[in-house]
């Protein structure tokens, strides 16, 4: 019995030493750095939101949203904007036969319906072509919905690669300062910083100018958007 107990203790001690040997990690000298890269590009895809709302003219006749929308789409066609570039973002009106519309109408006799369209543009001059045709009374808001570039995916790839390369370069010159050299890559992690939002002055969208000024923005681009990425990387020290 004693021999059996001794054998068990020896086996347990051996297993314990083996587990300790497996779980103890190798101590690798490393350096942890971050690298970044950024790029500014002129967007070639700008989505402008235009909100149209019902109104009452000087003769106190109400211009319905259906009539306004029909005229608006005709203006888009005149400005060379195909239907594939237009989408409806929001409609605030209600079915006039619904109980909700009747309830709101009782509460607000002057309840006005509205529709917001999002249109894709490629240049400020293209925006002007449409905006200068809009009905001033029906147009209640014009705003930038979003911006992008057709090569955005490729730009993102390039920046992430460049950020990692910059991290490696940083590790190398930091270690050279203390007589060391950077080795292989041990760990890499993306640090999402997103895209800087576009802040655009919509003043050029004023449709109070004379027809002769429509081409004033030809040759002028939208404000650039900035793409920026950061990479955290760990490199072995040789």
C-alpha positions in Angstrom: 0.0 0.0 0.0 2.9 2.3 0.9 4.6 1.6 -2.4 1.3 2.4 -4.2 1.0 5.7 -2.4 4.6 6.6 -3.2 4.1 5.8 -6.9 1.0 8.0 -7.0 2.9 10.9 -5.4 5.8 10.6 -7.9 3.3 10.5 -10.9 1.5 13.6 -9.5 4.8 15.5 -9.1 5.8 14.6 -12.6 2.5 15.8 -14.1 2.7 19.0 -12.1 6.2 19.8 -13.3 5.1 19.0 -16.9 2.1 21.4 -16.6 4.3 24.1 -15.2 6.7 23.7 -18.1 3.9 24.0 -20.7 2.2 27.0 -19.2 5.2 29.1 -18.5 5.5 31.3 -21.6 8.8 32.2 -23.2 9.9 35.7 -22.2 10.3 37.5 -25.5 11.7 41.0 -25.6 9.3 43.2 -27.6 8.4 46.7 -28.4 4.8 48.0 -28.7 4.2 50.9 -31.1 1.4 52.5 -33.0 1.5 53.7 -36.6 -0.9 56.0 -38.4 -1.6 57.1 -42.0 -4.1 59.5 -43.4 -5.3 60.8 -46.7 -7.5 63.7 -47.9 -9.6 63.2 -51.1 -12.2 65.2 -52.9 -15.5 63.2 -52.7 -16.9 62.2 -56.0 -20.2 61.0 -54.4 -22.1 63.6 -52.4 -25.6 63.0 -51.3 -27.7 66.1 -50.9 -31.0 66.1 -49.0 -33.8 68.3 -50.2 -37.0 68.7 -48.1 -40.1 69.8 -49.9 -43.2 71.0 -47.9 -46.7 72.0 -48.8 -47.5 75.7 -48.7 -50.3 78.2 -49.4 -49.7 80.7 -52.2 -50.7 84.4 -52.3 -54.2 83.5 -53.5 -54.4 81.3 -50.4 -54.5 78.1 -52.4 -52.7 75.2 -50.9 -50.0 73.6 -53.0 -50.2 69.9 -52.2 -47.1 67.7 -51.7 -48.2 65.5 -54.7 -48.1 68.5 -57.0 -44.8 69.7 -55.5 -43.2 66.3 -55.8 -44.3 66.0 -59.4 -42.8 69.3 -60.3 -39.6 68.5 -58.4 -39.1 65.3 -60.3 -39.6 67.1 -63.6 -37.0 69.6 -62.5 -34.6 66.7 -61.7 -35.1 65.4 -65.2 -34.5 68.8 -66.7 -31.2 69.1 -64.7 -30.1 65.7 -66.1 -30.6 63.7 -63.0 -31.9 60.2 -63.6 -34.3 58.4 -61.3 -31.5 56.0 -60.2 -29.8 58.9 -58.4 -33.0 59.8 -56.4 -34.4 58.2 -53.4 -37.0 59.1 -50.8 -35.6 59.4 -47.3 -38.6 60.5 -45.4 -42.3 61.3 -45.8 -44.1 63.1 -43.0 -47.5 63.1 -44.5 -50.4 60.8 -43.6 -53.2 59.1 -45.5 -55.9 61.8 -45.3 -58.5 59.1 -44.8 -56.8 57.7 -41.7 -57.9 58.5 -38.1 -54.3 59.7 -37.3 -54.4 62.3 -40.0 -57.9 63.5 -38.9 -56.7 63.7 -35.3 -53.6 65.7 -36.2 -55.6 67.9 -38.5 -58.0 68.7 -35.7 -55.1 69.6 -33.5 -53.2 71.5 -36.2 -55.6 72.8 -38.9 -52.5 74.1 -40.9 -50.8 70.7 -40.8 -48.5 70.5 -43.8 -47.1 67.3 -45.4 -43.5 67.1 -46.5 -41.1 64.8 -48.4 -37.3 64.6 -48.2 -35.4 63.4 -51.2 -31.7 62.3 -51.3 -29.9 62.9 -54.5 -26.5 61.8 -55.6 -24.2 64.5 -57.1 -20.7 64.6 -58.4 -19.8 68.3 -58.3 -21.1 71.6 -56.9 -22.0 72.7 -60.4 -24.3 69.7 -60.7 -26.0 70.7 -57.5 -26.5 74.3 -58.7 -28.2 73.1 -61.9 -31.0 71.6 -59.8 -31.1 74.1 -56.9 -31.5 77.0 -59.2 -34.7 75.4 -60.6 -36.3 74.7 -57.2 -39.5 76.2 -56.0 -38.4 78.6 -53.2 -41.7 78.3 -51.4 -41.8 74.5 -51.4 -38.1 74.0 -50.5 -37.8 74.1 -46.7 -34.3 72.6 -46.3 -31.2 71.6 -48.3 -28.4 69.7 -46.5 -25.5 67.3 -47.0 -26.6 63.8 -46.1 -23.3 62.0 -46.6 -20.2 61.9 -48.7 -18.0 59.2 -50.1 -15.5 58.3 -52.8 -15.9 55.6 -55.4 -12.4 54.3 -54.5 -12.9 54.4 -50.8 -12.4 50.6 -50.3 -9.0 50.8 -52.0 -8.0 53.9 -50.1 -8.8 52.1 -46.8 -6.6 49.2 -47.8 -3.7 51.4 -48.7 -3.9 53.4 -45.5 -4.0 50.3 -43.3 -0.9 48.9 -45.0 0.9 52.3 -44.8 0.0 52.6 -41.1 1.6 49.2 -40.3 4.7 50.1 -42.3 4.9 53.3 -40.4 4.6 51.3 -37.1 7.5 49.1 -38.2 9.6 52.2 -39.1 8.9 53.7 -35.7 9.9 50.6 -33.9 13.2 50.4 -35.9 14.3 54.0 -35.3 13.3 53.8 -31.6 15.3 50.7 -31.0 18.3 51.9 -33.0 18.5 54.8 -30.5 19.4 52.3 -27.8 21.5 49.9 -30.0 18.8 47.3 -30.6 17.1 46.1 -33.8 13.4 45.3 -34.5 12.6 41.7 -35.3 9.5 39.9 -36.6 5.9 41.0 -36.1 4.3 39.5 -33.0 0.9 41.2 -32.8 -1.2 43.6 -34.8 -4.5 45.4 -34.1 -6.5 48.0 -36.0 -7.5 51.1 -34.1 -10.6 52.4 -35.8 -10.6 56.2 -36.1 -13.3 56.5 -38.8 -13.6 59.2 -41.4 -13.6 62.9 -40.6 -17.1 64.3 -41.2 -17.6 66.7 -44.1 -18.5 70.2 -43.1 -19.8 72.0 -46.1 -20.9 75.6 -46.4 -24.2 75.3 -48.3 -24.2 79.0 -49.1 -23.4 78.2 -52.8 -26.8 76.4 -53.0 -28.7 79.7 -52.8 -31.1 79.9 -55.7 -31.5 83.7 -55.5 -28.8 84.3 -58.1 -29.4 85.3 -61.7 -29.5 82.5 -64.3 -26.2 83.8 -65.7 -24.5 82.8 -62.4 -25.4 79.1 -62.5 -22.0 78.2 -63.7 -20.2 80.1 -60.9 -19.2 76.8 -59.2 -17.8 75.1 -62.2 -14.2 74.1 -61.4 -14.8 74.3 -57.7 -14.8 71.0 -55.8 -16.5 69.9 -52.6 -14.4 70.1 -49.4 -12.0 67.2 -49.0 -12.8 64.3 -46.6 -10.1 62.8 -44.5 -9.5 59.1 -44.0 -7.3 58.1 -41.1 -6.3 54.8 -39.6 -4.1 53.7 -36.8 -2.4 50.3 -36.2 -1.1 48.9 -32.9 1.8 46.6 -33.5 4.2 44.6 -31.4 7.7 43.6 -32.7 10.3 41.3 -31.3 13.6 42.8 -30.3 16.5 41.0 -31.8 
